[in-house]
Amino acid sequence: MNRAKARATILSLVLVLASYFSLSATMSVTLVAASGPIDISVKPSKVPAGQPFKIYFTINSPFAGQAVATVEIGTCSACSDIWKSEQLGVYSGQSYDVNPPVINTLGSYIVTVLVMIPGPMGGAAIRGSATFQIVASTSRTQTVSSTNAITQTETSNSATASGAPFDFSISVSPTEQGVVPGRTAACVVMVNLVSGEAMRVRLRITDLAAGMNASFDPQSGKPPYNSLLTVSTTQSVSAGRVAMTVTGTGGGNTRTASFTLIVGLEQMQTKSSQNLSNSSQPSQAASFMAIIQQNGLIIIGALVVLVIIIALALKGRKPKSISKPGSTPSSTLCAN
């Protein structure tokens, strides 16, 4: 009877624990679905021409340690033909704001936040975007803004008329990345305007080894803009260092940058992640502590259930009787 009760108690505890896990998983899915990886807002949402404004963003995707974020403003998706910020060190769950330069030209613009997350398997990237408008100012402000716009246009026309040729530069960050066969590595290709009027620049990569595929997001745009280069590998790719060349072509100009992929050396992942984030990679102990903090209730609940199960199992066992040497167990005695 006692063993039946013990089994019933254990079964009830297992069902309660399973329900708790299911509820936790459901809550996690609900939280992720409720908001995107990055929340972005522009204040005011309709910005008067020539007036200052701010861009606010919050990183919702969970990750340990520091990542690198870049904020861009463009007239199209995933391009930064208007403005691009410096690299910012960011953390999961935190909110940030940046002050872009004033914009005098009326129209609709797209602000994009690109976050590069370091990791043991080549890292990852998340992207978020939002749309805002530059509208006409009122009264005196409008007059000043119009004057500034005319002045800026005249200056731009003068620079173009002076014969400054279009030129651009290309750089890659990080320049070296480690990857395990079958995994994916990523880096950021930065295309900057050097002189002249911006023209479209198309990117391509050469010298890929067998078992590798590469893609750009976006593959072309008007500088300045950033592109996410992703290199995927198969299980059959050979181990070693693979030096590749990223080439940009536009306006009759060709510029190149180097990118090296180290295949099969898992220990290089930490170094590549450090270069990507421009900061120290969190130690294994720090990552373990982050996991403990995020799943503390589940771990404690599992340990409590395990202790209860062991206690009930020990309680259900009956101790065996120990016979003294030379004595006869009472169960073997019989009457003469």
Contacts in CASP RR format, 6 or more apart in sequence:
PFRMAT RR
TARGET T0000
AUTHOR 0000-0000-0000
METHOD contacts of the structure
MODEL  1
MNRAKARATILSLVLVLASYFSLSATMSVTLVAASGPIDISVKPSKVPAG
QPFKIYFTINSPFAGQAVATVEIGTCSACSDIWKSEQLGVYSGQSYDVNP
PVINTLGSYIVTVLVMIPGPMGGAAIRGSATFQIVASTSRTQTVSSTNAI
TQTETSNSATASGAPFDFSISVSPTEQGVVPGRTAACVVMVNLVSGEAMR
VRLRITDLAAGMNASFDPQSGKPPYNSLLTVSTTQSVSAGRVAMTVTGTG
GGNTRTASFTLIVGLEQMQTKSSQNLSNSSQPSQAASFMAIIQQNGLIII
GALVVLVIIIALALKGRKPKSISKPGSTPSSTLCAN
2 316 0 8 1.000
3 316 0 8 1.000
6 312 0 8 1.000
6 313 0 8 1.000
6 315 0 8 1.000
6 316 0 8 1.000
9 312 0 8 1.000
10 309 0 8 1.000
10 312 0 8 1.000
13 305 0 8 1.000
13 308 0 8 1.000
13 309 0 8 1.000
14 305 0 8 1.000
17 301 0 8 1.000
17 302 0 8 1.000
17 305 0 8 1.000
20 298 0 8 1.000
20 301 0 8 1.000
21 298 0 8 1.000
24 297 0 8 1.000
24 298 0 8 1.000
32 60 0 8 1.000
35 60 0 8 1.000
36 60 0 8 1.000
36 128 0 8 1.000
37 59 0 8 1.000
37 60 0 8 1.000
37 61 0 8 1.000
37 115 0 8 1.000
37 126 0 8 1.000
37 127 0 8 1.000
37 128 0 8 1.000
38 57 0 8 1.000
38 58 0 8 1.000
38 59 0 8 1.000
38 60 0 8 1.000
38 61 0 8 1.000
38 113 0 8 1.000
38 115 0 8 1.000
38 126 0 8 1.000
38 127 0 8 1.000
38 128 0 8 1.000
39 57 0 8 1.000
39 58 0 8 1.000
39 60 0 8 1.000
40 55 0 8 1.000
40 56 0 8 1.000
40 57 0 8 1.000
40 111 0 8 1.000
40 113 0 8 1.000
40 128 0 8 1.000
40 129 0 8 1.000
40 130 0 8 1.000
41 55 0 8 1.000
41 56 0 8 1.000
41 57 0 8 1.000
41 130 0 8 1.000
42 53 0 8 1.000
42 54 0 8 1.000
42 55 0 8 1.000
42 56 0 8 1.000
42 111 0 8 1.000
42 130 0 8 1.000
42 132 0 8 1.000
43 53 0 8 1.000
43 54 0 8 1.000
43 56 0 8 1.000
44 53 0 8 1.000
45 132 0 8 1.000
45 133 0 8 1.000
46 132 0 8 1.000
46 133 0 8 1.000
46 135 0 8 1.000
47 53 0 8 1.000
47 103 0 8 1.000
47 132 0 8 1.000
47 133 0 8 1.000
47 134 0 8 1.000
47 135 0 8 1.000
48 134 0 8 1.000
48 135 0 8 1.000
48 136 0 8 1.000
48 137 0 8 1.000
48 138 0 8 1.000
48 141 0 8 1.000
48 145 0 8 1.000
49 103 0 8 1.000
49 104 0 8 1.000
49 105 0 8 1.000
49 106 0 8 1.000
49 134 0 8 1.000
49 135 0 8 1.000
49 136 0 8 1.000
49 137 0 8 1.000
49 142 0 8 1.000
49 145 0 8 1.000
49 146 0 8 1.000
49 149 0 8 1.000
50 102 0 8 1.000
50 103 0 8 1.000
50 104 0 8 1.000
50 134 0 8 1.000
50 137 0 8 1.000
50 141 0 8 1.000
50 144 0 8 1.000
50 145 0 8 1.000
50 148 0 8 1.000
51 102 0 8 1.000
51 137 0 8 1.000
51 141 0 8 1.000
51 145 0 8 1.000
52 99 0 8 1.000
52 102 0 8 1.000
53 100 0 8 1.000
53 102 0 8 1.000
53 132 0 8 1.000
54 97 0 8 1.000
54 98 0 8 1.000
54 99 0 8 1.000
55 71 0 8 1.000
55 97 0 8 1.000
55 98 0 8 1.000
55 99 0 8 1.000
55 100 0 8 1.000
55 111 0 8 1.000
56 95 0 8 1.000
56 96 0 8 1.000
56 97 0 8 1.000
57 69 0 8 1.000
57 71 0 8 1.000
57 95 0 8 1.000
57 96 0 8 1.000
57 97 0 8 1.000
57 113 0 8 1.000
58 93 0 8 1.000
58 94 0 8 1.000
58 95 0 8 1.000
58 96 0 8 1.000
59 67 0 8 1.000
59 69 0 8 1.000
59 90 0 8 1.000
59 91 0 8 1.000
59 92 0 8 1.000
59 93 0 8 1.000
59 94 0 8 1.000
59 115 0 8 1.000
59 126 0 8 1.000
60 92 0 8 1.000
60 93 0 8 1.000
61 92 0 8 1.000
61 115 0 8 1.000
61 117 0 8 1.000
61 126 0 8 1.000
62 92 0 8 1.000
62 93 0 8 1.000
62 294 0 8 1.000
63 92 0 8 1.000
63 117 0 8 1.000
64 92 0 8 1.000
64 282 0 8 1.000
64 286 0 8 1.000
64 287 0 8 1.000
64 290 0 8 1.000
65 91 0 8 1.000
65 92 0 8 1.000
65 118 0 8 1.000
65 277 0 8 1.000
65 282 0 8 1.000
65 286 0 8 1.000
65 290 0 8 1.000
66 89 0 8 1.000
66 90 0 8 1.000
66 91 0 8 1.000
66 118 0 8 1.000
66 277 0 8 1.000
66 279 0 8 1.000
67 89 0 8 1.000
67 90 0 8 1.000
67 91 0 8 1.000
67 92 0 8 1.000
67 115 0 8 1.000
67 116 0 8 1.000
67 117 0 8 1.000
67 118 0 8 1.000
67 277 0 8 1.000
68 87 0 8 1.000
68 88 0 8 1.000
68 89 0 8 1.000
68 90 0 8 1.000
68 115 0 8 1.000
68 116 0 8 1.000
68 276 0 8 1.000
68 277 0 8 1.000
68 278 0 8 1.000
69 87 0 8 1.000
69 88 0 8 1.000
69 89 0 8 1.000
69 90 0 8 1.000
69 96 0 8 1.000
69 113 0 8 1.000
69 114 0 8 1.000
69 115 0 8 1.000
69 116 0 8 1.000
70 84 0 8 1.000
70 85 0 8 1.000
70 86 0 8 1.000
70 87 0 8 1.000
70 88 0 8 1.000
70 113 0 8 1.000
70 114 0 8 1.000
70 188 0 8 1.000
70 226 0 8 1.000
71 84 0 8 1.000
71 85 0 8 1.000
71 88 0 8 1.000
71 98 0 8 1.000
71 100 0 8 1.000
71 111 0 8 1.000
71 112 0 8 1.000
71 113 0 8 1.000
72 79 0 8 1.000
72 80 0 8 1.000
72 83 0 8 1.000
72 84 0 8 1.000
72 85 0 8 1.000
72 111 0 8 1.000
72 112 0 8 1.000
72 113 0 8 1.000
72 114 0 8 1.000
72 225 0 8 1.000
72 226 0 8 1.000
73 80 0 8 1.000
73 82 0 8 1.000
73 83 0 8 1.000
73 84 0 8 1.000
73 100 0 8 1.000
73 103 0 8 1.000
73 109 0 8 1.000
73 110 0 8 1.000
73 111 0 8 1.000
73 112 0 8 1.000
74 80 0 8 1.000
74 81 0 8 1.000
74 82 0 8 1.000
74 83 0 8 1.000
74 109 0 8 1.000
74 110 0 8 1.000
74 111 0 8 1.000
74 112 0 8 1.000
75 81 0 8 1.000
75 82 0 8 1.000
75 108 0 8 1.000
75 109 0 8 1.000
75 110 0 8 1.000
76 110 0 8 1.000
77 110 0 8 1.000
77 112 0 8 1.000
77 129 0 8 1.000
77 218 0 8 1.000
78 112 0 8 1.000
78 127 0 8 1.000
78 129 0 8 1.000
78 217 0 8 1.000
78 218 0 8 1.000
78 225 0 8 1.000
79 110 0 8 1.000
79 218 0 8 1.000
79 221 0 8 1.000
79 222 0 8 1.000
79 225 0 8 1.000
80 112 0 8 1.000
80 224 0 8 1.000
80 225 0 8 1.000
80 226 0 8 1.000
81 198 0 8 1.000
81 221 0 8 1.000
81 222 0 8 1.000
81 223 0 8 1.000
81 224 0 8 1.000
81 225 0 8 1.000
82 103 0 8 1.000
82 109 0 8 1.000
83 100 0 8 1.000
83 101 0 8 1.000
84 224 0 8 1.000
84 225 0 8 1.000
84 226 0 8 1.000
85 98 0 8 1.000
85 100 0 8 1.000
87 278 0 8 1.000
88 96 0 8 1.000
88 98 0 8 1.000
89 277 0 8 1.000
89 278 0 8 1.000
89 279 0 8 1.000
90 96 0 8 1.000
90 115 0 8 1.000
103 109 0 8 1.000
103 134 0 8 1.000
104 134 0 8 1.000
104 145 0 8 1.000
104 148 0 8 1.000
104 149 0 8 1.000
104 152 0 8 1.000
105 134 0 8 1.000
105 149 0 8 1.000
106 134 0 8 1.000
106 135 0 8 1.000
106 136 0 8 1.000
107 133 0 8 1.000
107 134 0 8 1.000
107 135 0 8 1.000
108 131 0 8 1.000
108 132 0 8 1.000
108 133 0 8 1.000
109 131 0 8 1.000
109 132 0 8 1.000
109 133 0 8 1.000
109 134 0 8 1.000
110 129 0 8 1.000
110 130 0 8 1.000
110 131 0 8 1.000
111 129 0 8 1.000
111 130 0 8 1.000
111 131 0 8 1.000
111 132 0 8 1.000
112 127 0 8 1.000
112 128 0 8 1.000
112 129 0 8 1.000
113 127 0 8 1.000
113 128 0 8 1.000
113 129 0 8 1.000
114 125 0 8 1.000
114 126 0 8 1.000
114 127 0 8 1.000
114 128 0 8 1.000
114 188 0 8 1.000
114 226 0 8 1.000
114 228 0 8 1.000
115 125 0 8 1.000
115 126 0 8 1.000
115 127 0 8 1.000
116 123 0 8 1.000
116 124 0 8 1.000
116 125 0 8 1.000
116 186 0 8 1.000
116 188 0 8 1.000
116 276 0 8 1.000
116 277 0 8 1.000
117 123 0 8 1.000
117 124 0 8 1.000
117 125 0 8 1.000
117 126 0 8 1.000
118 273 0 8 1.000
118 274 0 8 1.000
118 276 0 8 1.000
118 277 0 8 1.000
118 281 0 8 1.000
119 269 0 8 1.000
119 273 0 8 1.000
119 281 0 8 1.000
120 266 0 8 1.000
120 269 0 8 1.000
120 270 0 8 1.000
120 273 0 8 1.000
121 179 0 8 1.000
121 180 0 8 1.000
121 183 0 8 1.000
121 184 0 8 1.000
121 269 0 8 1.000
122 177 0 8 1.000
122 178 0 8 1.000
122 179 0 8 1.000
122 183 0 8 1.000
122 184 0 8 1.000
122 185 0 8 1.000
122 186 0 8 1.000
122 269 0 8 1.000
122 272 0 8 1.000
122 273 0 8 1.000
123 185 0 8 1.000
123 186 0 8 1.000
123 273 0 8 1.000
123 276 0 8 1.000
124 186 0 8 1.000
125 186 0 8 1.000
125 228 0 8 1.000
127 228 0 8 1.000
136 142 0 8 1.000
136 145 0 8 1.000
137 144 0 8 1.000
137 145 0 8 1.000
156 197 0 8 1.000
159 196 0 8 1.000
160 196 0 8 1.000
160 197 0 8 1.000
163 196 0 8 1.000
164 195 0 8 1.000
164 196 0 8 1.000
165 195 0 8 1.000
165 196 0 8 1.000
166 195 0 8 1.000
166 196 0 8 1.000
166 197 0 8 1.000
166 198 0 8 1.000
166 199 0 8 1.000
166 250 0 8 1.000
166 251 0 8 1.000
166 253 0 8 1.000
167 193 0 8 1.000
167 194 0 8 1.000
167 195 0 8 1.000
167 196 0 8 1.000
167 253 0 8 1.000
168 191 0 8 1.000
168 192 0 8 1.000
168 193 0 8 1.000
168 194 0 8 1.000
168 201 0 8 1.000
168 223 0 8 1.000
168 248 0 8 1.000
168 250 0 8 1.000
168 253 0 8 1.000
168 255 0 8 1.000
169 191 0 8 1.000
169 192 0 8 1.000
169 194 0 8 1.000
169 255 0 8 1.000
170 189 0 8 1.000
170 190 0 8 1.000
170 191 0 8 1.000
170 192 0 8 1.000
170 203 0 8 1.000
170 246 0 8 1.000
170 247 0 8 1.000
170 248 0 8 1.000
170 255 0 8 1.000
170 256 0 8 1.000
170 257 0 8 1.000
171 189 0 8 1.000
171 190 0 8 1.000
171 192 0 8 1.000
171 257 0 8 1.000
172 187 0 8 1.000
172 188 0 8 1.000
172 189 0 8 1.000
172 190 0 8 1.000
172 229 0 8 1.000
172 246 0 8 1.000
172 257 0 8 1.000
172 258 0 8 1.000
172 259 0 8 1.000
173 187 0 8 1.000
173 188 0 8 1.000
173 190 0 8 1.000
173 275 0 8 1.000
173 276 0 8 1.000
174 187 0 8 1.000
174 272 0 8 1.000
174 275 0 8 1.000
174 276 0 8 1.000
175 187 0 8 1.000
175 257 0 8 1.000
175 258 0 8 1.000
175 259 0 8 1.000
175 260 0 8 1.000
175 275 0 8 1.000
176 259 0 8 1.000
176 260 0 8 1.000
176 262 0 8 1.000
176 268 0 8 1.000
176 271 0 8 1.000
176 272 0 8 1.000
176 275 0 8 1.000
177 185 0 8 1.000
177 186 0 8 1.000
177 187 0 8 1.000
177 231 0 8 1.000
177 259 0 8 1.000
177 260 0 8 1.000
177 261 0 8 1.000
177 262 0 8 1.000
177 268 0 8 1.000
177 272 0 8 1.000
177 275 0 8 1.000
177 276 0 8 1.000
178 185 0 8 1.000
178 261 0 8 1.000
178 262 0 8 1.000
178 263 0 8 1.000
178 264 0 8 1.000
178 265 0 8 1.000
178 268 0 8 1.000
178 269 0 8 1.000
178 271 0 8 1.000
178 272 0 8 1.000
179 185 0 8 1.000
179 231 0 8 1.000
179 233 0 8 1.000
179 261 0 8 1.000
179 262 0 8 1.000
179 263 0 8 1.000
179 264 0 8 1.000
179 269 0 8 1.000
180 263 0 8 1.000
180 264 0 8 1.000
180 266 0 8 1.000
180 269 0 8 1.000
181 233 0 8 1.000
181 234 0 8 1.000
181 235 0 8 1.000
181 236 0 8 1.000
181 237 0 8 1.000
181 239 0 8 1.000
181 263 0 8 1.000
181 264 0 8 1.000
182 232 0 8 1.000
182 233 0 8 1.000
182 234 0 8 1.000
182 235 0 8 1.000
182 237 0 8 1.000
183 232 0 8 1.000
183 233 0 8 1.000
184 230 0 8 1.000
184 231 0 8 1.000
184 232 0 8 1.000
184 233 0 8 1.000
185 230 0 8 1.000
185 231 0 8 1.000
185 233 0 8 1.000
185 261 0 8 1.000
185 272 0 8 1.000
186 228 0 8 1.000
186 229 0 8 1.000
186 230 0 8 1.000
186 231 0 8 1.000
187 228 0 8 1.000
187 229 0 8 1.000
187 259 0 8 1.000
187 276 0 8 1.000
188 226 0 8 1.000
188 227 0 8 1.000
188 228 0 8 1.000
188 229 0 8 1.000
189 203 0 8 1.000
189 216 0 8 1.000
189 226 0 8 1.000
189 227 0 8 1.000
189 228 0 8 1.000
189 229 0 8 1.000
189 246 0 8 1.000
189 257 0 8 1.000
190 224 0 8 1.000
190 226 0 8 1.000
191 201 0 8 1.000
191 203 0 8 1.000
191 221 0 8 1.000
191 223 0 8 1.000
191 224 0 8 1.000
191 225 0 8 1.000
191 226 0 8 1.000
191 227 0 8 1.000
191 248 0 8 1.000
192 223 0 8 1.000
192 224 0 8 1.000
193 223 0 8 1.000
193 224 0 8 1.000
198 222 0 8 1.000
198 223 0 8 1.000
199 222 0 8 1.000
199 250 0 8 1.000
199 251 0 8 1.000
200 220 0 8 1.000
200 221 0 8 1.000
200 222 0 8 1.000
200 250 0 8 1.000
200 251 0 8 1.000
201 220 0 8 1.000
201 221 0 8 1.000
201 222 0 8 1.000
201 223 0 8 1.000
201 248 0 8 1.000
201 249 0 8 1.000
201 250 0 8 1.000
201 251 0 8 1.000
202 219 0 8 1.000
202 220 0 8 1.000
202 221 0 8 1.000
202 248 0 8 1.000
202 249 0 8 1.000
202 250 0 8 1.000
203 216 0 8 1.000
203 219 0 8 1.000
203 220 0 8 1.000
203 227 0 8 1.000
203 229 0 8 1.000
203 246 0 8 1.000
203 247 0 8 1.000
203 248 0 8 1.000
204 216 0 8 1.000
204 219 0 8 1.000
204 246 0 8 1.000
204 247 0 8 1.000
204 248 0 8 1.000
204 249 0 8 1.000
205 214 0 8 1.000
205 216 0 8 1.000
205 229 0 8 1.000
205 244 0 8 1.000
205 245 0 8 1.000
205 246 0 8 1.000
205 247 0 8 1.000
205 259 0 8 1.000
206 244 0 8 1.000
206 245 0 8 1.000
206 247 0 8 1.000
207 242 0 8 1.000
207 243 0 8 1.000
207 244 0 8 1.000
207 245 0 8 1.000
208 214 0 8 1.000
208 231 0 8 1.000
208 242 0 8 1.000
208 244 0 8 1.000
209 237 0 8 1.000
209 238 0 8 1.000
209 242 0 8 1.000
209 263 0 8 1.000
210 236 0 8 1.000
210 237 0 8 1.000
210 238 0 8 1.000
211 233 0 8 1.000
211 234 0 8 1.000
211 236 0 8 1.000
211 237 0 8 1.000
212 231 0 8 1.000
212 232 0 8 1.000
212 233 0 8 1.000
212 234 0 8 1.000
212 237 0 8 1.000
212 242 0 8 1.000
212 261 0 8 1.000
213 231 0 8 1.000
213 232 0 8 1.000
214 229 0 8 1.000
214 230 0 8 1.000
214 231 0 8 1.000
214 232 0 8 1.000
214 244 0 8 1.000
215 229 0 8 1.000
215 230 0 8 1.000
216 227 0 8 1.000
216 228 0 8 1.000
216 229 0 8 1.000
217 227 0 8 1.000
217 228 0 8 1.000
217 230 0 8 1.000
218 225 0 8 1.000
218 227 0 8 1.000
219 227 0 8 1.000
229 246 0 8 1.000
229 259 0 8 1.000
231 244 0 8 1.000
231 261 0 8 1.000
233 263 0 8 1.000
237 263 0 8 1.000
238 263 0 8 1.000
239 263 0 8 1.000
239 264 0 8 1.000
239 265 0 8 1.000
240 262 0 8 1.000
240 263 0 8 1.000
240 264 0 8 1.000
240 265 0 8 1.000
241 260 0 8 1.000
241 261 0 8 1.000
241 262 0 8 1.000
241 263 0 8 1.000
242 260 0 8 1.000
242 261 0 8 1.000
242 262 0 8 1.000
242 263 0 8 1.000
243 258 0 8 1.000
243 259 0 8 1.000
243 260 0 8 1.000
244 258 0 8 1.000
244 259 0 8 1.000
244 260 0 8 1.000
244 261 0 8 1.000
245 256 0 8 1.000
245 257 0 8 1.000
245 258 0 8 1.000
245 259 0 8 1.000
246 256 0 8 1.000
246 257 0 8 1.000
246 258 0 8 1.000
246 259 0 8 1.000
247 254 0 8 1.000
247 255 0 8 1.000
247 256 0 8 1.000
248 254 0 8 1.000
248 255 0 8 1.000
248 256 0 8 1.000
262 268 0 8 1.000
262 272 0 8 1.000
270 281 0 8 1.000
273 281 0 8 1.000
274 280 0 8 1.000
274 281 0 8 1.000
282 290 0 8 1.000
292 299 0 8 1.000
321 329 0 8 1.000
323 329 0 8 1.000
END
